Amino acid sequence: MNLQKVYTAFLVADLGAAESWYTNLLGRGPDNRPMDRLVQWELFEQGGLALSTDAEIAGRSAMFLYVDDVAAERRRLKGLGIVLGDDIEGDYSTLAQVRDPDGNLLALATPPSRPFPPA
C-alpha cells in the first residue's frame, strides 16, 4: 500500500453548522467541496479533515491534533465559544478535549515529549 493522504472523516447532522464550528476551531474555512454533502480541510500535505452528512460514514469519531501551545489554543477557542476541558497530563503530552456539536471527540495535544515506544 502506497498511501498518499489520510483524511479523518466525521459524520455530522447539519453540515452548515458543523462547517461553521470547525471553521472557528481551525481558524479558516474548508479547502474543498467535492460534493454537496462533503467539505474538506487540507491540514497538511498528507492529511486532512472531512465532514459529511453521508450515512455511510457512521459512528462517533475522534481526532488528535498536535499544537504548539495548548494554553494559547484554549484562550483562542474560548473567545470563539469553544470551551476545552481541563488539561490531562499524559505520559507523552498534555491533552485538552472537546466534543463537537455532533459528539465527535477532538483532543488537542502538545507534541510528544519523547518518542512513542515501538509497536
Jmol script that loads the backbone (N, CA, C; Angstrom):
load data "model"
ATOM      1  N   MET A   1       0.852  -1.177   0.000  1.00  0.00           N
ATOM      2  CA  MET A   1       0.000   0.000   0.000  1.00  0.00           C
ATOM      3  C   MET A   1       0.892   1.232   0.000  1.00  0.00           C
ATOM      4  N   ASN A   2       0.655   2.104  -0.934  1.00  0.00           N
ATOM      5  CA  ASN A   2       1.408   3.348  -1.032  1.00  0.00           C
ATOM      6  C   ASN A   2       0.453   4.508  -0.730  1.00  0.00           C
ATOM      7  N   LEU A   3       0.305   4.842   0.539  1.00  0.00           N
ATOM      8  CA  LEU A   3      -0.638   5.885   0.947  1.00  0.00           C
ATOM      9  C   LEU A   3      -0.147   7.256   0.521  1.00  0.00           C
ATOM     10  N   GLN A   4      -1.059   8.063   0.030  1.00  0.00           N
ATOM     11  CA  GLN A   4      -0.750   9.429  -0.385  1.00  0.00           C
ATOM     12  C   GLN A   4      -1.281  10.468   0.592  1.00  0.00           C
ATOM     13  N   LYS A   5      -2.445  10.193   1.164  1.00  0.00           N
ATOM     14  CA  LYS A   5      -3.077  11.153   2.067  1.00  0.00           C
ATOM     15  C   LYS A   5      -4.091  10.416   2.930  1.00  0.00           C
ATOM     16  N   VAL A   6      -4.305  10.915   4.138  1.00  0.00           N
ATOM     17  CA  VAL A   6      -5.300  10.353   5.040  1.00  0.00           C
ATOM     18  C   VAL A   6      -6.213  11.483   5.505  1.00  0.00           C
ATOM     19  N   TYR A   7      -7.520  11.252   5.457  1.00  0.00           N
ATOM     20  CA  TYR A   7      -8.491  12.196   5.998  1.00  0.00           C
ATOM     21  C   TYR A   7      -9.181  11.554   7.195  1.00  0.00           C
ATOM     22  N   THR A   8      -9.312  12.297   8.265  1.00  0.00           N
ATOM     23  CA  THR A   8     -10.214  11.921   9.339  1.00  0.00           C
ATOM     24  C   THR A   8     -11.580  12.411   8.893  1.00  0.00           C
ATOM     25  N   ALA A   9     -12.574  11.539   8.896  1.00  0.00           N
ATOM     26  CA  ALA A   9     -13.912  11.903   8.425  1.00  0.00           C
ATOM     27  C   ALA A   9     -14.902  11.799   9.576  1.00  0.00           C
ATOM     28  N   PHE A  10     -15.656  12.867   9.790  1.00  0.00           N
ATOM     29  CA  PHE A  10     -16.679  12.911  10.830  1.00  0.00           C
ATOM     30  C   PHE A  10     -18.053  12.976  10.174  1.00  0.00           C
ATOM     31  N   LEU A  11     -18.974  12.150  10.671  1.00  0.00           N
ATOM     32  CA  LEU A  11     -20.367  12.240  10.271  1.00  0.00           C
ATOM     33  C   LEU A  11     -21.027  13.338  11.098  1.00  0.00           C
ATOM     34  N   VAL A  12     -21.740  14.231  10.448  1.00  0.00           N
ATOM     35  CA  VAL A  12     -22.388  15.337  11.138  1.00  0.00           C
ATOM     36  C   VAL A  12     -23.857  15.404  10.737  1.00  0.00           C
ATOM     37  N   ALA A  13     -24.678  15.927  11.624  1.00  0.00           N
ATOM     38  CA  ALA A  13     -26.113  16.028  11.361  1.00  0.00           C
ATOM     39  C   ALA A  13     -26.435  17.227  10.480  1.00  0.00           C
ATOM     40  N   ASP A  14     -25.744  18.335  10.684  1.00  0.00           N
ATOM     41  CA  ASP A  14     -26.009  19.582   9.963  1.00  0.00           C
ATOM     42  C   ASP A  14     -24.678  20.086   9.409  1.00  0.00           C
ATOM     43  N   LEU A  15     -24.469  19.911   8.116  1.00  0.00           N
ATOM     44  CA  LEU A  15     -23.179  20.242   7.521  1.00  0.00           C
ATOM     45  C   LEU A  15     -22.847  21.726   7.662  1.00  0.00           C
ATOM     46  N   GLY A  16     -23.824  22.605   7.500  1.00  0.00           N
ATOM     47  CA  GLY A  16     -23.576  24.044   7.635  1.00  0.00           C
ATOM     48  C   GLY A  16     -23.134  24.426   9.038  1.00  0.00           C
ATOM     49  N   ALA A  17     -23.821  23.899  10.042  1.00  0.00           N
ATOM     50  CA  ALA A  17     -23.449  24.193  11.433  1.00  0.00           C
ATOM     51  C   ALA A  17     -22.076  23.615  11.758  1.00  0.00           C
ATOM     52  N   ALA A  18     -21.806  22.394  11.307  1.00  0.00           N
ATOM     53  CA  ALA A  18     -20.506  21.772  11.564  1.00  0.00           C
ATOM     54  C   ALA A  18     -19.389  22.531  10.854  1.00  0.00           C
ATOM     55  N   GLU A  19     -19.645  22.951   9.625  1.00  0.00           N
ATOM     56  CA  GLU A  19     -18.639  23.730   8.894  1.00  0.00           C
ATOM     57  C   GLU A  19     -18.298  25.010   9.653  1.00  0.00           C
ATOM     58  N   SER A  20     -19.290  25.676  10.169  1.00  0.00           N
ATOM     59  CA  SER A  20     -19.063  26.901  10.942  1.00  0.00           C
ATOM     60  C   SER A  20     -18.239  26.612  12.196  1.00  0.00           C
ATOM     61  N   TRP A  21     -18.582  25.548  12.925  1.00  0.00           N
ATOM     62  CA  TRP A  21     -17.878  25.192  14.164  1.00  0.00           C
ATOM     63  C   TRP A  21     -16.419  24.878  13.865  1.00  0.00           C
ATOM     64  N   TYR A  22     -16.166  24.073  12.843  1.00  0.00           N
ATOM     65  CA  TYR A  22     -14.788  23.705  12.504  1.00  0.00           C
ATOM     66  C   TYR A  22     -14.021  24.872  11.888  1.00  0.00           C
ATOM     67  N   THR A  23     -14.700  25.768  11.200  1.00  0.00           N
ATOM     68  CA  THR A  23     -14.053  26.984  10.707  1.00  0.00           C
ATOM     69  C   THR A  23     -13.534  27.792  11.889  1.00  0.00           C
ATOM     70  N   ASN A  24     -14.326  27.913  12.949  1.00  0.00           N
ATOM     71  CA  ASN A  24     -13.867  28.593  14.164  1.00  0.00           C
ATOM     72  C   ASN A  24     -12.702  27.849  14.800  1.00  0.00           C
ATOM     73  N   LEU A  25     -12.846  26.527  14.944  1.00  0.00           N
ATOM     74  CA  LEU A  25     -11.808  25.726  15.581  1.00  0.00           C
ATOM     75  C   LEU A  25     -10.477  25.849  14.842  1.00  0.00           C
ATOM     76  N   LEU A  26     -10.510  25.709  13.526  1.00  0.00           N
ATOM     77  CA  LEU A  26      -9.288  25.682  12.730  1.00  0.00           C
ATOM     78  C   LEU A  26      -8.815  27.066  12.283  1.00  0.00           C
ATOM     79  N   GLY A  27      -9.666  28.069  12.454  1.00  0.00           N
ATOM     80  CA  GLY A  27      -9.263  29.432  12.108  1.00  0.00           C
ATOM     81  C   GLY A  27      -9.363  29.751  10.628  1.00  0.00           C
ATOM     82  N   ARG A  28     -10.023  28.892   9.846  1.00  0.00           N
ATOM     83  CA  ARG A  28     -10.225  29.136   8.413  1.00  0.00           C
ATOM     84  C   ARG A  28     -11.263  28.168   7.873  1.00  0.00           C
ATOM     85  N   GLY A  29     -11.850  28.550   6.772  1.00  0.00           N
ATOM     86  CA  GLY A  29     -12.866  27.711   6.148  1.00  0.00           C
ATOM     87  C   GLY A  29     -12.266  26.514   5.428  1.00  0.00           C
ATOM     88  N   PRO A  30     -13.133  25.629   4.926  1.00  0.00           N
ATOM     89  CA  PRO A  30     -12.662  24.429   4.241  1.00  0.00           C
ATOM     90  C   PRO A  30     -11.965  24.759   2.923  1.00  0.00           C
ATOM     91  N   ASP A  31     -11.140  23.828   2.486  1.00  0.00           N
ATOM     92  CA  ASP A  31     -10.407  23.990   1.231  1.00  0.00           C
ATOM     93  C   ASP A  31     -11.151  23.427   0.032  1.00  0.00           C
ATOM     94  N   ASN A  32     -11.957  22.388   0.240  1.00  0.00           N
ATOM     95  CA  ASN A  32     -12.616  21.705  -0.882  1.00  0.00           C
ATOM     96  C   ASN A  32     -14.057  21.371  -0.546  1.00  0.00           C
ATOM     97  N   ARG A  33     -14.888  21.328  -1.603  1.00  0.00           N
ATOM     98  CA  ARG A  33     -16.269  20.857  -1.517  1.00  0.00           C
ATOM     99  C   ARG A  33     -16.472  19.840  -2.637  1.00  0.00           C
ATOM    100  N   PRO A  34     -15.989  18.609  -2.448  1.00  0.00           N
ATOM    101  CA  PRO A  34     -16.078  17.622  -3.521  1.00  0.00           C
ATOM    102  C   PRO A  34     -17.508  17.254  -3.916  1.00  0.00           C
ATOM    103  N   MET A  35     -18.439  17.397  -2.982  1.00  0.00           N
ATOM    104  CA  MET A  35     -19.850  17.129  -3.277  1.00  0.00           C
ATOM    105  C   MET A  35     -20.698  17.916  -2.285  1.00  0.00           C
ATOM    106  N   ASP A  36     -21.998  17.951  -2.525  1.00  0.00           N
ATOM    107  CA  ASP A  36     -22.862  18.801  -1.691  1.00  0.00           C
ATOM    108  C   ASP A  36     -22.948  18.343  -0.244  1.00  0.00           C
ATOM    109  N   ARG A  37     -22.578  17.126   0.069  1.00  0.00           N
ATOM    110  CA  ARG A  37     -22.648  16.633   1.455  1.00  0.00           C
ATOM    111  C   ARG A  37     -21.268  16.374   2.055  1.00  0.00           C
ATOM    112  N   LEU A  38     -20.223  17.026   1.503  1.00  0.00           N
ATOM    113  CA  LEU A  38     -18.862  16.793   1.976  1.00  0.00           C
ATOM    114  C   LEU A  38     -18.025  18.064   1.843  1.00  0.00           C
ATOM    115  N   VAL A  39     -17.333  18.435   2.928  1.00  0.00           N
ATOM    116  CA  VAL A  39     -16.332  19.518   2.886  1.00  0.00           C
ATOM    117  C   VAL A  39     -15.031  18.971   3.462  1.00  0.00           C
ATOM    118  N   GLN A  40     -13.908  19.525   2.996  1.00  0.00           N
ATOM    119  CA  GLN A  40     -12.600  19.028   3.421  1.00  0.00           C
ATOM    120  C   GLN A  40     -11.655  20.178   3.732  1.00  0.00           C
ATOM    121  N   TRP A  41     -10.859  19.972   4.760  1.00  0.00           N
ATOM    122  CA  TRP A  41      -9.751  20.866   5.096  1.00  0.00           C
ATOM    123  C   TRP A  41      -8.459  20.117   4.805  1.00  0.00           C
ATOM    124  N   GLU A  42      -7.537  20.753   4.124  1.00  0.00           N
ATOM    125  CA  GLU A  42      -6.193  20.212   3.941  1.00  0.00           C
ATOM    126  C   GLU A  42      -5.383  20.711   5.133  1.00  0.00           C
ATOM    127  N   LEU A  43      -5.146  19.848   6.109  1.00  0.00           N
ATOM    128  CA  LEU A  43      -4.456  20.262   7.324  1.00  0.00           C
ATOM    129  C   LEU A  43      -2.947  20.278   7.147  1.00  0.00           C
ATOM    130  N   PHE A  44      -2.436  19.370   6.356  1.00  0.00           N
ATOM    131  CA  PHE A  44      -1.027  19.335   5.985  1.00  0.00           C
ATOM    132  C   PHE A  44      -0.924  18.447   4.754  1.00  0.00           C
ATOM    133  N   GLU A  45       0.248  18.297   4.187  1.00  0.00           N
ATOM    134  CA  GLU A  45       0.380  17.629   2.892  1.00  0.00           C
ATOM    135  C   GLU A  45      -0.208  16.226   2.852  1.00  0.00           C
ATOM    136  N   GLN A  46      -0.040  15.460   3.918  1.00  0.00           N
ATOM    137  CA  GLN A  46      -0.508  14.076   3.897  1.00  0.00           C
ATOM    138  C   GLN A  46      -1.814  13.834   4.655  1.00  0.00           C
ATOM    139  N   GLY A  47      -2.442  14.861   5.177  1.00  0.00           N
ATOM    140  CA  GLY A  47      -3.639  14.604   5.957  1.00  0.00           C
ATOM    141  C   GLY A  47      -4.607  15.753   6.001  1.00  0.00           C
ATOM    142  N   GLY A  48      -5.861  15.395   6.222  1.00  0.00           N
ATOM    143  CA  GLY A  48      -6.885  16.416   6.300  1.00  0.00           C
ATOM    144  C   GLY A  48      -8.077  15.955   7.112  1.00  0.00           C
ATOM    145  N   LEU A  49      -9.063  16.819   7.162  1.00  0.00           N
ATOM    146  CA  LEU A  49     -10.306  16.580   7.881  1.00  0.00           C
ATOM    147  C   LEU A  49     -11.449  16.687   6.897  1.00  0.00           C
ATOM    148  N   ALA A  50     -12.373  15.743   6.962  1.00  0.00           N
ATOM    149  CA  ALA A  50     -13.566  15.769   6.129  1.00  0.00           C
ATOM    150  C   ALA A  50     -14.794  15.731   7.022  1.00  0.00           C
ATOM    151  N   LEU A  51     -15.804  16.514   6.671  1.00  0.00           N
ATOM    152  CA  LEU A  51     -17.103  16.482   7.334  1.00  0.00           C
ATOM    153  C   LEU A  51     -18.126  16.059   6.302  1.00  0.00           C
ATOM    154  N   SER A  52     -19.031  15.164   6.688  1.00  0.00           N
ATOM    155  CA  SER A  52     -20.007  14.670   5.736  1.00  0.00           C
ATOM    156  C   SER A  52     -21.327  14.365   6.425  1.00  0.00           C
ATOM    157  N   THR A  53     -22.399  14.475   5.665  1.00  0.00           N
ATOM    158  CA  THR A  53     -23.710  14.025   6.123  1.00  0.00           C
ATOM    159  C   THR A  53     -24.060  12.685   5.488  1.00  0.00           C
ATOM    160  N   ASP A  54     -23.116  12.080   4.784  1.00  0.00           N
ATOM    161  CA  ASP A  54     -23.319  10.800   4.117  1.00  0.00           C
ATOM    162  C   ASP A  54     -23.456   9.697   5.163  1.00  0.00           C
ATOM    163  N   ALA A  55     -24.547   8.972   5.148  1.00  0.00           N
ATOM    164  CA  ALA A  55     -24.811   7.945   6.159  1.00  0.00           C
ATOM    165  C   ALA A  55     -23.822   6.785   6.125  1.00  0.00           C
ATOM    166  N   GLU A  56     -23.020   6.670   5.068  1.00  0.00           N
ATOM    167  CA  GLU A  56     -22.035   5.587   5.014  1.00  0.00           C
ATOM    168  C   GLU A  56     -20.865   5.843   5.947  1.00  0.00           C
ATOM    169  N   ILE A  57     -20.671   7.082   6.395  1.00  0.00           N
ATOM    170  CA  ILE A  57     -19.630   7.389   7.370  1.00  0.00           C
ATOM    171  C   ILE A  57     -20.345   7.443   8.716  1.00  0.00           C
ATOM    172  N   ALA A  58     -20.425   6.302   9.370  1.00  0.00           N
ATOM    173  CA  ALA A  58     -21.264   6.205  10.562  1.00  0.00           C
ATOM    174  C   ALA A  58     -20.434   6.054  11.829  1.00  0.00           C
ATOM    175  N   GLY A  59     -21.041   6.420  12.936  1.00  0.00           N
ATOM    176  CA  GLY A  59     -20.406   6.229  14.237  1.00  0.00           C
ATOM    177  C   GLY A  59     -19.739   7.486  14.753  1.00  0.00           C
ATOM    178  N   ARG A  60     -19.347   7.429  15.997  1.00  0.00           N
ATOM    179  CA  ARG A  60     -18.641   8.549  16.620  1.00  0.00           C
ATOM    180  C   ARG A  60     -17.171   8.457  16.280  1.00  0.00           C
ATOM    181  N   SER A  61     -16.567   9.597  16.118  1.00  0.00           N
ATOM    182  CA  SER A  61     -15.173   9.650  15.694  1.00  0.00           C
ATOM    183  C   SER A  61     -14.341  10.443  16.684  1.00  0.00           C
ATOM    184  N   ALA A  62     -13.037  10.308  16.554  1.00  0.00           N
ATOM    185  CA  ALA A  62     -12.105  11.058  17.390  1.00  0.00           C
ATOM    186  C   ALA A  62     -10.915  11.477  16.545  1.00  0.00           C
ATOM    187  N   MET A  63     -10.353  12.630  16.876  1.00  0.00           N
ATOM    188  CA  MET A  63      -9.166  13.113  16.187  1.00  0.00           C
ATOM    189  C   MET A  63      -8.273  13.793  17.208  1.00  0.00           C
ATOM    190  N   PHE A  64      -6.980  13.538  17.121  1.00  0.00           N
ATOM    191  CA  PHE A  64      -5.986  14.182  17.964  1.00  0.00           C
ATOM    192  C   PHE A  64      -5.206  15.160  17.102  1.00  0.00           C
ATOM    193  N   LEU A  65      -5.113  16.393  17.556  1.00  0.00           N
ATOM    194  CA  LEU A  65      -4.378  17.435  16.841  1.00  0.00           C
ATOM    195  C   LEU A  65      -3.224  17.897  17.711  1.00  0.00           C
ATOM    196  N   TYR A  66      -2.007  17.750  17.219  1.00  0.00           N
ATOM    197  CA  TYR A  66      -0.854  18.288  17.940  1.00  0.00           C
ATOM    198  C   TYR A  66      -0.759  19.774  17.670  1.00  0.00           C
ATOM    199  N   VAL A  67      -0.635  20.557  18.727  1.00  0.00           N
ATOM    200  CA  VAL A  67      -0.495  22.011  18.623  1.00  0.00           C
ATOM    201  C   VAL A  67       0.716  22.435  19.449  1.00  0.00           C
ATOM    202  N   ASP A  68       1.320  23.555  19.089  1.00  0.00           N
ATOM    203  CA  ASP A  68       2.498  24.033  19.812  1.00  0.00           C
ATOM    204  C   ASP A  68       2.182  24.396  21.256  1.00  0.00           C
ATOM    205  N   ASP A  69       1.007  24.990  21.485  1.00  0.00           N
ATOM    206  CA  ASP A  69       0.707  25.558  22.796  1.00  0.00           C
ATOM    207  C   ASP A  69      -0.777  25.351  23.115  1.00  0.00           C
ATOM    208  N   VAL A  70      -1.086  24.346  23.925  1.00  0.00           N
ATOM    209  CA  VAL A  70      -2.480  24.056  24.279  1.00  0.00           C
ATOM    210  C   VAL A  70      -3.108  25.242  25.005  1.00  0.00           C
ATOM    211  N   ALA A  71      -2.359  25.903  25.874  1.00  0.00           N
ATOM    212  CA  ALA A  71      -2.910  27.047  26.623  1.00  0.00           C
ATOM    213  C   ALA A  71      -3.310  28.174  25.679  1.00  0.00           C
ATOM    214  N   ALA A  72      -2.495  28.456  24.684  1.00  0.00           N
ATOM    215  CA  ALA A  72      -2.820  29.516  23.723  1.00  0.00           C
ATOM    216  C   ALA A  72      -4.064  29.138  22.918  1.00  0.00           C
ATOM    217  N   GLU A  73      -4.170  27.870  22.517  1.00  0.00           N
ATOM    218  CA  GLU A  73      -5.357  27.425  21.780  1.00  0.00           C
ATOM    219  C   GLU A  73      -6.584  27.483  22.677  1.00  0.00           C
ATOM    220  N   ARG A  74      -6.428  27.148  23.952  1.00  0.00           N
ATOM    221  CA  ARG A  74      -7.544  27.234  24.895  1.00  0.00           C
ATOM    222  C   ARG A  74      -8.097  28.661  24.943  1.00  0.00           C
ATOM    223  N   ARG A  75      -7.195  29.643  25.045  1.00  0.00           N
ATOM    224  CA  ARG A  75      -7.634  31.050  25.092  1.00  0.00           C
ATOM    225  C   ARG A  75      -8.307  31.455  23.791  1.00  0.00           C
ATOM    226  N   ARG A  76      -7.710  31.091  22.661  1.00  0.00           N
ATOM    227  CA  ARG A  76      -8.269  31.459  21.359  1.00  0.00           C
ATOM    228  C   ARG A  76      -9.660  30.857  21.182  1.00  0.00           C
ATOM    229  N   LEU A  77      -9.790  29.573  21.480  1.00  0.00           N
ATOM    230  CA  LEU A  77     -11.064  28.895  21.296  1.00  0.00           C
ATOM    231  C   LEU A  77     -12.117  29.394  22.270  1.00  0.00           C
ATOM    232  N   LYS A  78     -11.744  29.701  23.502  1.00  0.00           N
ATOM    233  CA  LYS A  78     -12.705  30.232  24.474  1.00  0.00           C
ATOM    234  C   LYS A  78     -13.321  31.524  23.954  1.00  0.00           C
ATOM    235  N   GLY A  79     -12.511  32.357  23.309  1.00  0.00           N
ATOM    236  CA  GLY A  79     -13.029  33.588  22.717  1.00  0.00           C
ATOM    237  C   GLY A  79     -14.033  33.343  21.609  1.00  0.00           C
ATOM    238  N   LEU A  80     -14.022  32.136  21.034  1.00  0.00           N
ATOM    239  CA  LEU A  80     -14.961  31.763  19.974  1.00  0.00           C
ATOM    240  C   LEU A  80     -16.127  30.934  20.510  1.00  0.00           C
ATOM    241  N   GLY A  81     -16.161  30.742  21.831  1.00  0.00           N
ATOM    242  CA  GLY A  81     -17.241  29.969  22.432  1.00  0.00           C
ATOM    243  C   GLY A  81     -17.015  28.468  22.436  1.00  0.00           C
ATOM    244  N   ILE A  82     -15.785  28.031  22.153  1.00  0.00           N
ATOM    245  CA  ILE A  82     -15.442  26.606  22.192  1.00  0.00           C
ATOM    246  C   ILE A  82     -14.602  26.391  23.438  1.00  0.00           C
ATOM    247  N   VAL A  83     -15.161  25.657  24.402  1.00  0.00           N
ATOM    248  CA  VAL A  83     -14.502  25.504  25.695  1.00  0.00           C
ATOM    249  C   VAL A  83     -13.885  24.107  25.807  1.00  0.00           C
ATOM    250  N   LEU A  84     -12.574  24.073  25.945  1.00  0.00           N
ATOM    251  CA  LEU A  84     -11.852  22.817  26.137  1.00  0.00           C
ATOM    252  C   LEU A  84     -11.985  22.365  27.585  1.00  0.00           C
ATOM    253  N   GLY A  85     -11.938  21.060  27.792  1.00  0.00           N
ATOM    254  CA  GLY A  85     -11.926  20.513  29.143  1.00  0.00           C
ATOM    255  C   GLY A  85     -10.594  20.792  29.818  1.00  0.00           C
ATOM    256  N   ASP A  86     -10.489  20.404  31.076  1.00  0.00           N
ATOM    257  CA  ASP A  86      -9.255  20.589  31.835  1.00  0.00           C
ATOM    258  C   ASP A  86      -8.101  19.859  31.173  1.00  0.00           C
ATOM    259  N   ASP A  87      -6.890  20.328  31.425  1.00  0.00           N
ATOM    260  CA  ASP A  87      -5.704  19.650  30.934  1.00  0.00           C
ATOM    261  C   ASP A  87      -5.633  18.242  31.506  1.00  0.00           C
ATOM    262  N   ILE A  88      -5.210  17.318  30.671  1.00  0.00           N
ATOM    263  CA  ILE A  88      -4.987  15.937  31.066  1.00  0.00           C
ATOM    264  C   ILE A  88      -3.498  15.672  30.842  1.00  0.00           C
ATOM    265  N   GLU A  89      -2.793  15.421  31.916  1.00  0.00           N
ATOM    266  CA  GLU A  89      -1.358  15.147  31.804  1.00  0.00           C
ATOM    267  C   GLU A  89      -1.161  13.693  31.417  1.00  0.00           C
ATOM    268  N   GLY A  90      -0.629  13.471  30.235  1.00  0.00           N
ATOM    269  CA  GLY A  90      -0.377  12.113  29.770  1.00  0.00           C
ATOM    270  C   GLY A  90       1.083  11.731  29.920  1.00  0.00           C
ATOM    271  N   ASP A  91       1.405  10.536  29.529  1.00  0.00           N
ATOM    272  CA  ASP A  91       2.781  10.060  29.601  1.00  0.00           C
ATOM    273  C   ASP A  91       3.684  10.772  28.606  1.00  0.00           C
ATOM    274  N   TYR A  92       3.111  11.266  27.509  1.00  0.00           N
ATOM    275  CA  TYR A  92       3.915  11.846  26.432  1.00  0.00           C
ATOM    276  C   TYR A  92       3.585  13.302  26.137  1.00  0.00           C
ATOM    277  N   SER A  93       2.379  13.725  26.474  1.00  0.00           N
ATOM    278  CA  SER A  93       1.976  15.102  26.195  1.00  0.00           C
ATOM    279  C   SER A  93       0.800  15.503  27.070  1.00  0.00           C
ATOM    280  N   THR A  94       0.476  16.784  27.025  1.00  0.00           N
ATOM    281  CA  THR A  94      -0.680  17.319  27.729  1.00  0.00           C
ATOM    282  C   THR A  94      -1.827  17.426  26.732  1.00  0.00           C
ATOM    283  N   LEU A  95      -3.001  16.959  27.135  1.00  0.00           N
ATOM    284  CA  LEU A  95      -4.186  16.959  26.273  1.00  0.00           C
ATOM    285  C   LEU A  95      -5.252  17.879  26.838  1.00  0.00           C
ATOM    286  N   ALA A  96      -6.073  18.405  25.955  1.00  0.00           N
ATOM    287  CA  ALA A  96      -7.305  19.096  26.333  1.00  0.00           C
ATOM    288  C   ALA A  96      -8.354  18.677  25.308  1.00  0.00           C
ATOM    289  N   GLN A  97      -9.526  18.281  25.776  1.00  0.00           N
ATOM    290  CA  GLN A  97     -10.514  17.704  24.876  1.00  0.00           C
ATOM    291  C   GLN A  97     -11.785  18.533  24.797  1.00  0.00           C
ATOM    292  N   VAL A  98     -12.473  18.377  23.676  1.00  0.00           N
ATOM    293  CA  VAL A  98     -13.768  18.996  23.461  1.00  0.00           C
ATOM    294  C   VAL A  98     -14.546  18.101  22.494  1.00  0.00           C
ATOM    295  N   ARG A  99     -15.850  18.101  22.622  1.00  0.00           N
ATOM    296  CA  ARG A  99     -16.705  17.389  21.653  1.00  0.00           C
ATOM    297  C   ARG A  99     -17.372  18.418  20.753  1.00  0.00           C
ATOM    298  N   ASP A 100     -17.440  18.098  19.479  1.00  0.00           N
ATOM    299  CA  ASP A 100     -18.132  18.984  18.548  1.00  0.00           C
ATOM    300  C   ASP A 100     -19.638  18.837  18.758  1.00  0.00           C
ATOM    301  N   PRO A 101     -20.463  19.639  18.081  1.00  0.00           N
ATOM    302  CA  PRO A 101     -21.902  19.561  18.302  1.00  0.00           C
ATOM    303  C   PRO A 101     -22.519  18.192  18.003  1.00  0.00           C
ATOM    304  N   ASP A 102     -21.831  17.338  17.235  1.00  0.00           N
ATOM    305  CA  ASP A 102     -22.339  16.005  16.928  1.00  0.00           C
ATOM    306  C   ASP A 102     -21.769  14.924  17.845  1.00  0.00           C
ATOM    307  N   GLY A 103     -20.938  15.308  18.817  1.00  0.00           N
ATOM    308  CA  GLY A 103     -20.394  14.353  19.765  1.00  0.00           C
ATOM    309  C   GLY A 103     -19.041  13.769  19.386  1.00  0.00           C
ATOM    310  N   ASN A 104     -18.470  14.188  18.252  1.00  0.00           N
ATOM    311  CA  ASN A 104     -17.134  13.720  17.880  1.00  0.00           C
ATOM    312  C   ASN A 104     -16.112  14.332  18.822  1.00  0.00           C
ATOM    313  N   LEU A 105     -15.146  13.531  19.239  1.00  0.00           N
ATOM    314  CA  LEU A 105     -14.139  13.963  20.207  1.00  0.00           C
ATOM    315  C   LEU A 105     -12.921  14.537  19.501  1.00  0.00           C
ATOM    316  N   LEU A 106     -12.512  15.726  19.921  1.00  0.00           N
ATOM    317  CA  LEU A 106     -11.259  16.318  19.465  1.00  0.00           C
ATOM    318  C   LEU A 106     -10.368  16.498  20.668  1.00  0.00           C
ATOM    319  N   ALA A 107      -9.146  16.055  20.546  1.00  0.00           N
ATOM    320  CA  ALA A 107      -8.163  16.236  21.600  1.00  0.00           C
ATOM    321  C   ALA A 107      -7.031  17.076  21.033  1.00  0.00           C
ATOM    322  N   LEU A 108      -6.770  18.204  21.662  1.00  0.00           N
ATOM    323  CA  LEU A 108      -5.594  18.999  21.323  1.00  0.00           C
ATOM    324  C   LEU A 108      -4.485  18.538  22.236  1.00  0.00           C
ATOM    325  N   ALA A 109      -3.313  18.323  21.688  1.00  0.00           N
ATOM    326  CA  ALA A 109      -2.207  17.776  22.465  1.00  0.00           C
ATOM    327  C   ALA A 109      -0.916  18.490  22.121  1.00  0.00           C
ATOM    328  N   THR A 110      -0.072  18.639  23.131  1.00  0.00           N
ATOM    329  CA  THR A 110       1.270  19.143  22.868  1.00  0.00           C
ATOM    330  C   THR A 110       2.035  18.042  22.135  1.00  0.00           C
ATOM    331  N   PRO A 111       3.027  18.395  21.324  1.00  0.00           N
ATOM    332  CA  PRO A 111       3.821  17.350  20.673  1.00  0.00           C
ATOM    333  C   PRO A 111       4.425  16.422  21.723  1.00  0.00           C
ATOM    334  N   PRO A 112       4.606  15.147  21.389  1.00  0.00           N
ATOM    335  CA  PRO A 112       5.150  14.197  22.361  1.00  0.00           C
ATOM    336  C   PRO A 112       6.493  14.663  22.921  1.00  0.00           C
ATOM    337  N   SER A 113       6.662  14.479  24.226  1.00  0.00           N
ATOM    338  CA  SER A 113       7.891  14.907  24.888  1.00  0.00           C
ATOM    339  C   SER A 113       9.048  13.944  24.625  1.00  0.00           C
ATOM    340  N   ARG A 114       8.703  12.739  24.207  1.00  0.00           N
ATOM    341  CA  ARG A 114       9.724  11.753  23.852  1.00  0.00           C
ATOM    342  C   ARG A 114       9.084  10.795  22.856  1.00  0.00           C
ATOM    343  N   PRO A 115       9.859  10.006  22.142  1.00  0.00           N
ATOM    344  CA  PRO A 115       9.289   9.084  21.140  1.00  0.00           C
ATOM    345  C   PRO A 115       8.361   8.049  21.778  1.00  0.00           C
ATOM    346  N   PHE A 116       7.336   7.692  21.027  1.00  0.00           N
ATOM    347  CA  PHE A 116       6.464   6.605  21.469  1.00  0.00           C
ATOM    348  C   PHE A 116       7.230   5.289  21.403  1.00  0.00           C
ATOM    349  N   PRO A 117       6.869   4.326  22.253  1.00  0.00           N
ATOM    350  CA  PRO A 117       7.530   3.023  22.152  1.00  0.00           C
ATOM    351  C   PRO A 117       7.133   2.343  20.851  1.00  0.00           C
ATOM    352  N   PRO A 118       8.021   1.528  20.289  1.00  0.00           N
ATOM    353  CA  PRO A 118       7.672   0.837  19.042  1.00  0.00           C
ATOM    354  C   PRO A 118       6.527  -0.135  19.255  1.00  0.00           C
ATOM    355  N   ALA A 119       5.803  -0.383  18.205  1.00  0.00           N
ATOM    356  CA  ALA A 119       4.662  -1.317  18.265  1.00  0.00           C
ATOM    357  C   ALA A 119       5.152  -2.748  18.295  1.00  0.00           C
TER     358      ALA A 119
END
end "model"
wireframe off; spacefill off
backbone 0.3
color backbone group
